[in-house]
Amino acid sequence: MIAPPTGVPEVAALDRLPGHPAAYFGAGAADRIADIVDGWHAQRVLLVHGRRSFQASGAERIVEPLAAHRILHHFDGVRANPTIEQVAAGVAVVARFRPDLVIGIGGGSALDTAKAMALLAAQSAEPQRCLSVPALIGAPRACGLLLVPTTAGTGSEVTRFATVYRGFDKYSIDHPGMRADVAVIDPELTASQAIPLAVAGALDAFSQAVESWWAVRANAFSRVVAADAVQVLARALGEVLRRGDFDGPDLRSRLAWGAALAGVAIDISRTTAAHALSYALTARLGIPHGVAVALHLPWLLEHNARLTSGDCAHPLGPGFVRDVVAVVDDTTQRRAGVAVGDLVGGLLALGGYPRRLGELGLAAEEWAPVIRGAVSSARAGNNPRPVRVEDVLAQLMS
């Protein structure tokens, strides 16, 4: 067992997530947050969260005891898809309040905002400059970082990167200092999610698991974790599709566990073309991130299955990638009871979203320059087979 960070106590009776030094999992795990903070001896605690989700998830009730013997400050109202302006405002709060510990509670946007605030506050350069020139991020965090997700999707609680937008442009701050000292994953905090939000999160997690499995940067450990995540999530999402809801503690637990495993996997491998192509849909059209990713996943499965020795970018060769696609297909069919495309399409319909890219009605001449930037990104370069602009345009027009 990997020892937790110095000063942070082992949390008894909770499961440990593989691949992270101190990620704790279990129903009711959030009730142990006060114990963890006590073990940290943190006197000044900054809470980073949204408004509605903070109350609806039960997180507000859980952190109330923290105020008894320490100074708490709230940076609330975190918006979806955090902008550099929001992060800069948060960095200013960190500089003024000087917390011993930052706690991010919420969905991926709240967690990414907390991560960026905690790390960028320690830098001498302004947040906007750090975004443009990542090499300026050199100083370690000056405070602890505890992350508590209230959605099952992004896996941000266990990754070392955060997504921040500047206008329509997406940036990924990728730095070891982004990794939380402790993550607490309590599936019951996801119980209040509306179906559209739950669908978007679950599809993000499933896509991350698949992408990590075939990623060029994956290693043996991340591939094993990604494969486990695909199995867990395929079964759980098949159940969601049959029932039409996300109700029940067992189902919530499996979804949260699968999402966290997918997060561990992409922390090593990073994501690939489905994510690279999703960001413009989110930034320009407001399509939820997990939905934007899922709209690209089914056709990319077919695209990657057709790779050859002439266009394979994966170090293990085309046969390996084709085998991964075949196992993903077979696993989904066996555990979810439907093919990948039908699973993704059915869940999108359940959430009230378009089932295909072609339903968005996007104009090729307008989107071609945007796609050109996406397919030349590092995330797209992590795909086992190159993606061309014309490949994507064919899907937009279908």
Secondary structure, DSSP 8 states (H G I E B T S, - for coil): -----TT----TTSEE-TTSTTEEE-TTGGGGHHHHHHHHT-SEEEEEE-SHHHHHTSHHHHHGGGGGSSEEEEE----SS-BHHHHHHHHHHHHHH--SEEEEEESHHHHHHHHHHHHHTT-SS-HHHHHH-GGG--S--SSEEEEEESSSS--GGG-SEEEEEETTEEEEEE-GGGS-SEEEE-GGGGTT--HHHHHHHHHHHHHHHHHHHH-TT--HHHHHHHHHHHHHHHHHHHHHHHHTS--SHHHHHHHHHHHHHHHHHHHHH---HHHHHHHHHHHHH---HHHHHHHHHHHHHHHHHT--TTT---TTHHHHHHHHHHHHHHHHHHHHSS-HHHHHHHHHHHTT--SSGGGG---HHHHHHHHHHHHTSHHHHTSSS---HHHHHHHHT-
